[in-house]
């Protein structure tokens, strides 16, 4: 998966996205900024990830779909905005930064 590919952050199911596409790194940066914490977003080779899952006892029937998820589904080719939040809530979706700030202020991410 290319690190600069845009992916859709899905909120609550298929077709419910925020108002802009974000990479995982951009989403993590928004949350880190809201919490004032250092949070890193890294990438590991898919084979290493799959091996780690297997070594941790994750059954093969789950490892294979995870491999597919991170190599075919979340590689950026499926990234597009949809109107699911607008239709479901009847309002424009908030940007992640606003949601992250409100969530952090409410103490949801406090240890």
Beta strands, then each sheet from edge to edge (+ up, - down):
end
